[in-house]
Amino acid sequence: MKLVLLTAFGVGGATVIGSLIGFIFKKISHKFSDIVLSFAAGVMLAAAVLGLILPSLEYSGEFGLLVTITGIFVGAFALNLIDKMVPHLHKLVGADFEEHKNSSLSKVLLFVTAIAIHNLPEGIAAGVGFGSGDTSQALIIAGGIALQNIPEGMVIISPMLSAGVSPKRTFICAMITGLIEVVGTMIGFFAVTVASAILPFALAFAGGTMLYVISDEMIPETHAHGSERGATYALLVGFCVMLITDTLLG
């Protein structure tokens, strides 16, 4: 339990760490951000398959394939529904924030809300990973999500400051989005602990949400600024690092 709690704060704290970097280096290059985010995408891709989807098949029993596939699509559809209600980071960051300071203030609330809402299922995925009983795998899944949170935390700072939000309030908003991930991690962990029967579906659901985030958000974001070749190799490196780690710890 202590390890899960520490991991939860680690995953949520990654957003805060990213925001601190954003304060220090207000003009972080897209290339650097894309490489870090792509590496995290590779780790998350391997973690989703090796740490969530394959274990879901193992624990599912007679109807394993059906349960796993259903869980993957339900997870993806859930995030798709959230996207329709509240667009995510790559749909909100941009010149739109710079046009009018007053109108931008209202967008800041949407901006922070979007990140917070999307952080909840990511936190749940980190928590569900511990339900399989494979601590090393769960820590790697959480590590991949934390890696993704760092560049996300970095890029939210500039738009908020440009919209007229004070540095103090900007940092508080970043902390809140991180805390949402802590809550999600604990929800995921307790859900599969209390009702172990839902573990196969929960693992697949978490895997589906991660696959959706990778395909719909992380890859498009890292390929939008002319660094797609480096981003592609960074993703492959992240995937292979996870593969090697899983093999050595397996």
Backbone as a ProteinNet text record, in pm:
[ID]
protein_1_A
[PRIMARY]
MKLVLLTAFGVGGATVIGSLIGFIFKKISHKFSDIVLSFAAGVMLAAAVLGLILPSLEYSGEFGLLVTITGIFVGAFALNLIDKMVPHLHKLVGADFEEHKNSSLSKVLLFVTAIAIHNLPEGIAAGVGFGSGDTSQALIIAGGIALQNIPEGMVIISPMLSAGVSPKRTFICAMITGLIEVVGTMIGFFAVTVASAILPFALAFAGGTMLYVISDEMIPETHAHGSERGATYALLVGFCVMLITDTLLG
[TERTIARY]
82.7	0	86.8	192.9	282.7	347.8	385.5	448	350.7	225.2	122.7	104.8	99.3	81	199.6	319.8	439.4	440.7	399.7	393	289.6	175.8	69.9	120.7	190.4	243.5	358.2	428.7	534.3	478.2	370.7	306.1	246.8	174.5	116.4	221.8	327.8	434.4	512.3	508	580	526.6	395.2	336.1	390.3	402.7	455.4	601.9	678.5	818.5	827.8	742	739.3	704.8	610.6	571.5	686.2	762.4	878.3	982.2	1002.1	1093.4	1039.5	906.4	843.8	864.6	866	892.2	1037.8	1128.3	1271	1307.5	1257.3	1286.8	1155.9	1119.2	988.7	977.2	1087.4	1084.8	1156	1092	1147.8	1123.9	1227.2	1214.2	1118	1044.2	951.8	1027.4	1147.3	1223.5	1255.3	1300.2	1331.8	1206.6	1099.4	973.7	921.9	932.9	883.8	962.8	1095.9	1179.2	1144.1	1130.1	1095.7	958.1	862.3	725.7	720.6	798.7	800.7	862.9	969.5	1029.9	926.6	852.7	748.4	639.3	606.7	505.5	550.4	680.1	732.5	724.8	759.7	750.4	605.2	515.7	373.8	315.5	359.6	309.5	347	473.5	517.9	449.6	436	373.1	226.7	158.1	17	0.1	89.8	80	130.4	254	317.8	265.1	232.1	195	46.3	-35.2	-179.5	-259.6	-237.9	-321.4	-289.8	-162.1	-126.8	-164.9	-139.2	-187.8	-340	-411.3	-557.7	-598.7	-529	-557.9	-530.8	-424.3	-386.3	-488.6	-545	-636.6	-782.6	-812.3	-952	-1021.9	-949.1	-1011.9	-1071.6	-1188.8	-1250.2	-1278.9	-1329.6	-1365.5	-1261	-1134.8	-1026.6	-1016	-1017.1	-998.2	-1111.8	-1234.9	-1350.7	-1346.5	-1314.3	-1306.9	-1199.6	-1083.7	-972.1	-1002.6	-1053.1	-1084.7	-1193.3	-1295.1	-1402	-1347	-1259.7	-1200.4	-1118.6	-1041.4	-959.6	-1047.8	-1153.6	-1239	-1321.3	-1365.6	-1439.2	-1348.2	-1222.7	-1126.7	-1104.1	-1087.1	-1066.7	-1190.5	-1308.2	-1432.4	-1454.9	-1415.7	-1432.5	-1350.8	-1226	-1143.7	-1192.6	-1244.3	-1300.5	-1419.1	-1500.8	-1615	-1568.7	-1465.1	-1409.2	-1354.6	-1289.8	-1235	-1344.2	-1460.6	-1571.1	-1622.6	-1617.3	-1666.2	-1560.8	-1436.6	-1327.8	-1205.4	-1170.1	-1051.5	-925.8	-826	-703.5	-595.2	-478	-366.6	-334.9	-315.4	-269.7	-377.7	-503.2	-609.8	-631.2	-564.2	-584.1	-463.5	-343.4	-223.4	-203.8	-172.8	-147	-176.3	-180.9	-200.5	-334.2	-427.2	-560.6	-553.6	-455.3	-439.8	-387.9	-321.3	-251.9	-338.4	-454.4	-528.6	-576.9	-657.2	-713.4	-699.2	-638	-606.9	-732.4	-839	-959.6	-1026.8	-1038.3	-1101.4	-1014.1	-883.7	-792.7	-812.2	-851.6	-872	-977.8	-1085.1	-1189.1	-1138.8	-1044.4	-990.3	-895.5	-837.5	-746.3	-820.2	-942.4	-1021.5	-1047.5	-1084	-1104.2	-975.6	-867.5	-734	-698.6	-708.5	-673.5	-770.7	-899.7	-1000.2	-973.2	-935.6	-907.7	-794.3	-686.7	-570.6	-608.3	-683.1	-722.5	-809	-906.4	-996.2	-919.8	-826	-748.4	-647.6	-606.5	-512.4	-577.7	-709.6	-778.9	-765.9	-802.6	-786.3	-640.3	-548.6	-406.5	-364.4	-413.5	-385.9	-447.6	-569.8	-636.9	-553.6	-497.8	-413.2	-293.4	-233.3	-118.3	-160.1	-276.4	-323.4	-363.2	-429.8	-473.9	-353.5	-242.6	-122.7	-79.9	-102.3	-64.2	-157.9	-276.8	-373.6	-330.6	-241	-195.3	-97.7	-46	49.3	193.1	214.4	349.9	397.8	467.5	507.4	602.4	699	795.5	726.9	631.1	556.3	473.6	410.3	327.7	411.3	531.7	619.3	664	686.5	725.9	611.1	489.1	371.1	358.8	370.1	361.6	473.9	593.2	706.2	682.2	620.7	589.4	488.6	387.4	287.6	351.6	439.9	508.8	595.5	663.6	745.2	660.6	541.7	452	405.1	393	343.2	444.3	572.3	674.6	666	671.4	656.7	520.2	417.1	284.8	285.3	348.1	359.9	442	543.5	629.9	553.4	468.8	407	280.8	227.6	106.6	138.1	264.2	298.5	285.2	348.1	351.4	212.9	120.1	-13.1	-87.4	-70.7	-140.4	-83.9	47.7	108.9	70.8	64.9	28.2	-115.4	-199.5	-339.6	-361.5	-254.6	-265.1	-278.2	-263	-269.5	-136.1	-142.8	-21	60.8	193.2	277.7	232.3	187.8	144.6	22.6	-76.7	-198	-169	-78.3	-40.7	18.3	105.2	166.9	62.9	-30.8	-137.1	-221.3	-252.1	-328.5	-253.3	-122	-40.2	-43.4	-39	-45.1	-178.2	-286.3	-419.2	-429.2	-377.4	-382.9	-302	-192.5	-113	-186.7	-257	-331.8	-444.6	-503.2	-607.7	-551.9	-428	-364.2	-340.6	-308.4	-293.1	-425.3	-533.5	-667.3	-699.1	-670.6	-697.5	-620.2	-494.4	-411.7	-472.5	-517.6	-576.6	-710.1	-788.8	-916.2	-890.3	-794.6	-763.1	-715.8	-629.4	-575.4	-685	-767.4	-870.9	-980.9	-1008.4	-1113.4	-1079.4	-954.8	-917.8	-885.9	-855.2	-829.5	-960	-1061.3	-1191.1	-1265.4	-1260	-1332.5	-1232.7	-1166.5	-1063.2	-1121.5	-1254.2	-1317.7	-1311.3	-1301	-1298.7	-1156.5	-1057.6	-918	-889.5	-931.6	-901	-956.9	-1082.3	-1144.1	-1075.2	-1043.1	-979.8	-842.1	-766.1	-634.6	-648.1	-743.2	-764.2	-815.6	-904.6	-957.1	-842.9	-755.4	-641	-549.4	-529	-447.2	-508.8	-640.8	-710	-697.3	-705.9	-690.9	-550	-450.2	-312	-287.9	-340.9	-326.1	-393.3	-507.5	-578.8	-496.3	-442.3	-361.5	-239.4	-174.8	-55.2	-88.4	-194.4	-228.1	-294.8	-384.7	-463.8	-395.2	-306.1	-250.3	-98.5	-30	115.2	184.1	149.8	214.6	182.8	54.9	28.4	102.8	110.8	179	327.9	389.9	534.2	570	470.2	494.9	447.3	415.4	354.7	451.5	579.8	672.2	801.1	796.6	912.7	1016.5	985	1081.9	1035.5	954.5	891.7	991.6	1105	1200.6	1265.5	1311	1369.4	1267.5	1143.9	1037.2	1009.7	1013.7	989.5	1095.7	1221.4	1329.9	1325.4	1284.7	1272.4	1165.4	1055.3	949.5	1002.2	1078.4	1135.3	1232	1312	1405.4	1328.4	1224.2	1142	1078.6	1028.7	966	1068	1187.5	1291.8	1346.4	1356.3	1399.7	1301.7	1172.8	1070.2	1077.2	1100.7	1109.4	1226.6	1341.2	1459.8	1435.6	1376.3	1347.8	1252.5	1149.4	1051.2	1115.5	1205.2	1272.8	1366.2	1441.1	1536.5	1466.9	1351.5	1278.3	1179.9	1152.4	1051.9	1096.5
-120.7	0	126.7	123.7	239.1	264.1	153.2	166.1	225	182.4	235.1	384.5	424.1	566	649.2	597.4	669	680.4	573.6	575.3	676.2	680.6	774.5	918.1	950.9	1086.7	1110	1002.8	1015.9	1047.5	977.6	1000.6	1141	1179.3	1313.3	1421.1	1391.2	1489.8	1517.5	1424.4	1444.9	1567.3	1590.3	1709.6	1835.8	1833.1	1948.1	1971.2	1862.1	1875.5	1939.5	1894.1	1952.2	2099.4	2137	2278.2	2363.8	2309	2382.2	2404.8	2302	2316.9	2422.9	2423.8	2523.7	2665.6	2684.5	2816.8	2858.3	2761.7	2793.1	2819.3	2731.3	2745.4	2773	2901.2	2937.8	2906.4	2900.4	2872	2738.9	2630.7	2497.6	2461.8	2415.1	2384.6	2269	2277.8	2170.1	2039.6	2049.1	1928.1	1850.8	1921.3	1855.7	1794.6	1872.5	1824.4	1703	1706.7	1596.3	1468.1	1481.3	1363.5	1298	1380.2	1326.9	1261.5	1328.9	1276.6	1148	1140.4	1019.9	902	929.3	823.5	769.1	860.8	819.9	740.8	780.1	707.3	564	546.1	411.7	325.9	385.6	314.1	278.1	374	349.8	244.7	244.8	146.3	5.1	-12.4	-144.5	-181.6	-83.2	-110	-149	-83.5	-113.8	-257.5	-299.6	-434.8	-539.9	-520.1	-621.2	-622.3	-502.4	-493.1	-492.4	-466	-456.4	-552.4	-547.9	-626.4	-775.6	-811.6	-954	-1014.8	-944.9	-998.2	-1010.3	-920.1	-929.9	-1061.8	-1100.3	-1228.3	-1345.4	-1335.2	-1443.8	-1463.9	-1353.6	-1360.7	-1378.9	-1373.8	-1369.2	-1504	-1611.9	-1743.2	-1780.3	-1843.4	-1901.4	-1798.3	-1682.9	-1579.8	-1468.5	-1507.1	-1410.3	-1313	-1363.8	-1277.2	-1176.7	-1222.1	-1133.4	-1025.1	-1064.9	-969.1	-864.6	-909.8	-818.3	-720.1	-771.7	-683.7	-584.3	-631.6	-542.4	-433.2	-473.2	-376.2	-271	-313.4	-219	-114.3	-160.5	-66.5	21.7	-34.6	48.2	157.1	121.7	221.7	331.3	292.3	390.7	477.3	414.7	490.1	588.6	547.1	635.4	763.3	750.3	868.9	947.6	877.4	946.1	1032.5	980.5	1056.3	1178.5	1161	1272.9	1378.7	1332.5	1425	1509.2	1448.8	1523.3	1632.2	1604.4	1701.5	1806.8	1762.3	1853.2	1818.4	1900.3	1872.1	1873.2	1796.1	1780.8	1877	1857	1951	1997.2	1903.1	1941.2	2015.8	2013.1	2085.9	2224.4	2249.3	2376.3	2468.4	2410	2491.9	2551.1	2678.2	2738.1	2885.7	2941.6	3085.7	3131.6	3038.9	3072.2	3137.3	3095.1	3150.2	3293.4	3329.8	3457.5	3572.6	3541.1	3642.3	3757.2	3725.8	3829.5	3785.1	3869.3	3831	3796.1	3877.8	3854.4	3723	3699	3574.5	3455.3	3476.4	3367.4	3323.2	3415.1	3379.8	3271.2	3280	3178.1	3045.1	3051.8	2929.4	2860.1	2935.8	2875.8	2772.6	2806	2713.1	2585.1	2599.3	2482.9	2403.9	2477	2417.7	2329.1	2384.9	2310.6	2195.4	2220.7	2115.7	1998.7	2029.8	1925.8	1836.1	1897.8	1819.8	1735.3	1795	1722.9	1601.8	1621.7	1512	1399.6	1434.8	1332.5	1264.5	1332.8	1273.2	1164.5	1171.9	1074.2	932.3	905.8	768.4	724.5	819.3	783.3	736.7	805.2	762.8	627.9	605.3	476	363.3	389.7	289.1	253.8	354.5	330.1	246.5	275.3	201.1	58.9	39.9	-93.7	-185.4	-129.2	-209.5	-287	-229.6	-298.2	-414.2	-413	-519.4	-655.2	-658	-785.4	-856.1	-782.7	-840.7	-834.3	-788.3	-774.5	-632.2	-614.9	-481.6	-414.7	-489.6	-430.4	-381.4	-459.3	-418.1	-293.8	-291.4	-177.4	-50.1	-63.1	53.3	106.2	15.8	58	129.4	78.2	144.5	285.7	294.5	425.2	517.1	459.6	539.5	597.1	517.9	567.1	680.9	667.8	773.7	899	879.7	993.9	1066.5	990.6	1051.7	1138.9	1090.6	1167.7	1294.9	1290.1	1406.5	1520.3	1487	1592.3	1693.7	1650.9	1751.2	1817.4	1744.7	1805.7	1919	1895.8	2000.5	2117.9	2088.8	2194.5	2290.8	2235.3	2320.1	2391.9	2359.2	2429	2565.6	2588.2	2709.5	2834.9	2835	2954.2	3006.5	2920.1	2969.9	3033.5	2976.6	3030	3165.5	3178	3306.9	3411.9	3372.5	3464	3511.2	3426.3	3462.4	3552.4	3584.3	3677.3	3612.1	3481.7	3412.3	3431.5	3461.7	3486.2	3358.3	3371.2	3252.3	3161.7	3223.8	3144.6	3060.4	3123.9	3049.5	2945.9	2978.6	2883.5	2757.7	2775.5	2661.2	2580.9	2649.7	2580.9	2496.6	2551.8	2476.5	2351.8	2365.1	2250.1	2143.9	2187.9	2094	2020.8	2093	2031.8	1921.9	1950.2	1848.4	1725.1	1746.6	1633.8	1554	1624.7	1557	1471.1	1515.9	1436.6	1299.8	1298.2	1171.9	1083.1	1144.8	1068.9	1001.2	1077.8	1023.8	907.9	926.4	820.8	693.9	708	591.6	513.3	583.3	515.4	450.8	516.8	457.9	326.8	328.6	207.8	94.8	127.5	24.9	-35.8	47.5	-3.2	-76.7	-33.6	-99	-245.3	-271.1	-410.4	-488.7	-420.2	-488.6	-536.7	-449.8	-482.5	-585.6	-569.1	-660.1	-723.1	-828.2	-890.7	-950.1	-976.7	-1034.5	-939.8	-809.5	-713.2	-687.6	-755.2	-730	-746.9	-857.7	-872	-757.8	-721.5	-611.4	-479.3	-457.8	-332.6	-316.8	-426.2	-421.7	-384.7	-448.7	-419.9	-278.3	-234.2	-97.3	3.1	-19.1	69.8	66.5	-53.4	-64.9	10	3.1	74.6	224.9	275	420.4	464.8	383.6	420.2	416.8	315.1	307.8	427.9	468.2	583	710.8	730.7	850.2	854.7	739.3	733.2	770.1	707.9	726.5	860	901.8	1021.3	1150.2	1140.9	1263.3	1272.5	1168.6	1179.3	1177.5	1081	1072.7	1193.8	1236.9	1357.7	1480.4	1494.4	1610.3	1609.2	1491	1483.3	1490.3	1476	1481.3	1612.5	1709.4	1832.3	1948	1927.8	2041.5	2015.7	1919.2	1893.6	1800.8	1737.2	1647.7	1503.3	1470.5	1338.2	1223	1242.6	1133.7	1104.6	1208.5	1189.9	1135.7	1182.5	1136.4	987.6	943.1	802.1	713.3	754.2	674.9	679.8	793.3	804.4	709.2	697.2	603	459.9	426.1	290.9	262.9	363.3	347	323.4	402.5	385.4	247.3	201.2	68.7	-40	-29	-130	-127.8	-9.8	1	-74.7	-54.9	-124.8	-275.6	-314	-455.2	-522.1	-455.7	-508.4	-519.6	-412.8	-413.5	-525.9	-543.6	-648.5	-786.7	-804.8	-934.6	-963.6	-862.6	-881.8	-905.2	-839.8	-853.1	-967.4	-1019.7	-1123.9	-1261
0	0	0	80.1	86.8	-49.3	-117	-249.2	-350.7	-343.4	-434.7	-411.2	-284.8	-251.4	-299.3	-277.1	-323.8	-475.9	-542.9	-688.8	-737.3	-669.2	-706.3	-700.3	-592.2	-579.4	-678.2	-711.5	-811.8	-948.6	-986.7	-1115.9	-1121.7	-1015.4	-1011.8	-1000.4	-924.8	-905.8	-1032.5	-1128.4	-1254.8	-1328.3	-1319.5	-1382.2	-1316.5	-1184	-1110.6	-1146.6	-1157.3	-1197.7	-1335.9	-1426.2	-1560.2	-1557.8	-1472.4	-1464	-1409.4	-1313.8	-1261.1	-1371.2	-1453.5	-1567.4	-1662.6	-1678.7	-1765.5	-1715.1	-1582.5	-1525.7	-1549.6	-1535.4	-1549.6	-1695.9	-1783.1	-1926.4	-1999.2	-2005.1	-2060	-2209	-2279.9	-2423.2	-2450.8	-2413.5	-2438.8	-2584.9	-2652	-2794.4	-2816.8	-2927.5	-2962.7	-2984	-3039.6	-3069.7	-2942.2	-2838.7	-2712.1	-2651.3	-2648.6	-2592.3	-2668.6	-2801.6	-2884.1	-2860.3	-2844.1	-2821.4	-2687.7	-2584	-2450.6	-2453.7	-2517.5	-2523.3	-2605.7	-2713.2	-2796.5	-2722	-2647.5	-2565.9	-2466.9	-2402.8	-2308.6	-2379.7	-2502.5	-2579.9	-2605.8	-2636.7	-2658.2	-2533.4	-2420.3	-2292.3	-2263	-2283.6	-2256.3	-2349.8	-2476.3	-2572.3	-2530	-2494.3	-2447.7	-2316.3	-2227.1	-2098	-2115.9	-2209.2	-2233.8	-2282.2	-2371	-2427.1	-2329.3	-2279.8	-2195.3	-2051.9	-2000.2	-1859.9	-1832.7	-1935.6	-1913.2	-2001.3	-2132.1	-2223.4	-2216.9	-2221.8	-2212.4	-2076.2	-1963.2	-1835	-1830.3	-1897.9	-1903.8	-1967.5	-2075.1	-2140	-2046.5	-1968.5	-1878	-1766.7	-1716.4	-1602.7	-1644.5	-1772.9	-1816.6	-1818	-1826.9	-1826.1	-1960.6	-1956.1	-2076.7	-2184.9	-2144.7	-2241.7	-2245.8	-2228.8	-2215.2	-2330.2	-2453.4	-2570.1	-2581.8	-2560.2	-2570.7	-2463.2	-2340	-2229.3	-2255.9	-2302.8	-2326.4	-2439.1	-2550.7	-2663.9	-2626.1	-2553.2	-2508.2	-2417.4	-2325	-2233.4	-2305.8	-2406.5	-2483.9	-2551.3	-2618.4	-2690.5	-2597.2	-2484.3	-2387.6	-2331.6	-2303.8	-2256.3	-2358.2	-2485.3	-2591.8	-2612.1	-2610.9	-2629.5	-2514.8	-2393.6	-2277.6	-2295.6	-2340.6	-2363.1	-2483.5	-2584.1	-2700.6	-2659.4	-2568.6	-2518.1	-2440.2	-2358.3	-2283.3	-2379.6	-2486.6	-2586.8	-2651.3	-2673.7	-2735.5	-2642.3	-2511.5	-2413.2	-2381.4	-2364.2	-2327.6	-2410.6	-2509	-2590.5	-2506.4	-2550.7	-2471.1	-2515.7	-2458.9	-2467.9	-2609.3	-2702.4	-2835	-2912.7	-2863.4	-2929.9	-2868.2	-2756.8	-2686.3	-2689.8	-2697.7	-2698.2	-2837.7	-2844.9	-2975.5	-2977.4	-3096.4	-3112.1	-3057.7	-3049.1	-3000.1	-2862.4	-2782.2	-2648.7	-2651.9	-2759.9	-2762.3	-2815.7	-2871	-2944.6	-2856.1	-2757.3	-2670.1	-2525.2	-2447.3	-2309.5	-2230.4	-2245.4	-2168.1	-2206.9	-2337.9	-2380.8	-2343.4	-2337.3	-2302.4	-2158.2	-2071.6	-1932.1	-1917.3	-1996.7	-1989.7	-2044.7	-2139.9	-2197.3	-2099.9	-2009	-1911.4	-1827.2	-1786.6	-1706.6	-1785.5	-1913	-1998.7	-2013.2	-2027.4	-2045.4	-1926.5	-1807	-1684.5	-1662.7	-1687.9	-1671.3	-1764.9	-1888.8	-1987	-1941.1	-1894.8	-1849.9	-1728.2	-1634.8	-1513.5	-1547.2	-1636.5	-1673.8	-1742.1	-1829.2	-1898.1	-1805.1	-1701.2	-1606.7	-1521.7	-1503.3	-1419.4	-1474.1	-1601.9	-1652.3	-1661.1	-1681.9	-1682.3	-1542.8	-1440.8	-1303.6	-1274.1	-1321.9	-1302	-1363.5	-1483	-1548.6	-1462.3	-1399.8	-1311.4	-1191.3	-1134.6	-1017.5	-1049.5	-1163.4	-1203.9	-1224.4	-1269.1	-1291.4	-1168.1	-1050.2	-925.7	-894.7	-955.1	-927.4	-977.8	-1076.9	-1131.5	-1037.8	-939.1	-845.9	-892.4	-1014	-1068.1	-1040.9	-929.9	-886.6	-984.6	-1035.5	-1128.7	-1254.8	-1305.8	-1424.4	-1395.8	-1277.8	-1240.1	-1229.2	-1174.8	-1160.6	-1296.7	-1391.9	-1525.8	-1595.4	-1579.5	-1636.1	-1579.1	-1446	-1380.9	-1427.8	-1448	-1495.6	-1633	-1720.9	-1854.9	-1851.6	-1766.1	-1752.9	-1693.7	-1595.1	-1534.2	-1636.6	-1721.9	-1826.9	-1919.1	-1949.8	-2036	-1968	-1835.2	-1761.2	-1754	-1763.5	-1752	-1866	-1993.1	-2100.1	-2101.1	-2057.3	-2049	-1947.7	-1833.7	-1733	-1781.8	-1865.8	-1918.1	-2008.7	-2096.7	-2199.5	-2152.7	-2033.8	-1990.7	-1928.7	-1892.2	-1818.2	-1904.4	-2020.4	-2105	-2143.8	-2190.6	-2225.9	-2107.9	-1989.4	-1873.4	-1832.6	-1835.8	-1803.9	-1908	-2035.3	-2143	-2129	-2068.3	-2050.1	-1929.5	-1858.1	-1746.7	-1610.9	-1603.9	-1475.3	-1402.9	-1274.9	-1198.7	-1187.8	-1171.2	-1155.8	-1040.9	-929.5	-814.7	-848.5	-912.5	-948.8	-1057.2	-1146.4	-1250.4	-1188.5	-1091.1	-1024.3	-946.1	-882.1	-807.9	-902.7	-1020.2	-1120.2	-1164	-1181.3	-1219.6	-1110.1	-984.8	-872.7	-869.3	-898.1	-896.7	-1002.1	-1122.9	-1228.7	-1188.3	-1115.6	-1067.1	-960.1	-871	-764.5	-820.1	-931.9	-996.7	-1036.1	-1080.5	-1119.1	-996.8	-884	-759.2	-723.3	-732.5	-703.1	-797.3	-926.6	-1024.1	-994.4	-954.2	-921.5	-806.4	-703.6	-588.5	-624.3	-709.2	-753.6	-826.9	-921.2	-996.3	-907.7	-811.6	-721.9	-635.1	-571.8	-481.8	-558.3	-680.4	-759.2	-785.1	-827.3	-857.2	-730.5	-621.6	-495.2	-432.9	-434	-374.2	-458.5	-589	-678.1	-775.7	-731.8	-815.1	-943.6	-944.2	-1063.1	-1182.4	-1155	-1266.1	-1316.3	-1255.5	-1290.5	-1440.4	-1504.9	-1647.9	-1732.4	-1704.4	-1780.1	-1748	-1620	-1578.9	-1642.5	-1650.6	-1714.2	-1861.7	-1930.5	-2072.7	-2092.4	-2003.9	-2010.1	-1997.8	-1899.8	-1880.5	-2002.1	-2057.9	-2178	-2295	-2307.9	-2414.6	-2401.2	-2278.2	-2258.5	-2295.5	-2262.3	-2294.4	-2444.8	-2513.4	-2658.5	-2725.1	-2671.8	-2727.2	-2709.9	-2591	-2563.7	-2655.3	-2673	-2757.8	-2901.8	-2955.5	-3097.2	-3125.5	-3036.8	-3063.2	-3020.5	-2920.4	-2864.6	-2873.8	-2826.5	-2815.6	-2952.7	-3036.9	-3168.2	-3255.1	-3267.1	-3346.8	-3294.6	-3161.8	-3103.3	-3137	-3132	-3155.9	-3304.4	-3392.7	-3536.6	-3599.6	-3515.4	-3566.9	-3582.8	-3547.1	-3545.4	-3624.2	-3716.1	-3800.1	-3740.4	-3627.7	-3562.3	-3566.8	-3669.6	-3672.1	-3681.9	-3753.3	-3765.3	-3629.8	-3562.5	-3429.5	-3331.7	-3344.2	-3255.6	-3276.4	-3402.1	-3431.9	-3368.2	-3381.6	-3322.5	-3170.1	-3115	-2969.2	-2917.9	-2994.3	-2956.6	-2958.4	-3063.4	-3073.3	-2958.9	-2922.1	-2810.8	-2681.5	-2659.2	-2539.5	-2533.6	-2647.8	-2653.9	-2620.6	-2680	-2658.9	-2516.7	-2458.2	-2318.4	-2228.6	-2254.1	-2177.6	-2202.5	-2327.5	-2362.6	-2292.1	-2292.2	-2224.4	-2074.1	-2017.7	-1873	-1836	-1916.8	-1890.2	-1899.2	-1996	-2012.9	-1896.8	-1853.6	-1744.8	-1611.8	-1592.1	-1465.2	-1467.7	-1588.2	-1601	-1548.7
[MASK]
++++++++++++++++++++++++++++++++++++++++++++++++++++++++++++++++++++++++++++++++++++++++++++++++++++++++++++++++++++++++++++++++++++++++++++++++++++++++++++++++++++++++++++++++++++++++++++++++++++++++++++++++++++++++++++++++++++++++++++++++++++++++++

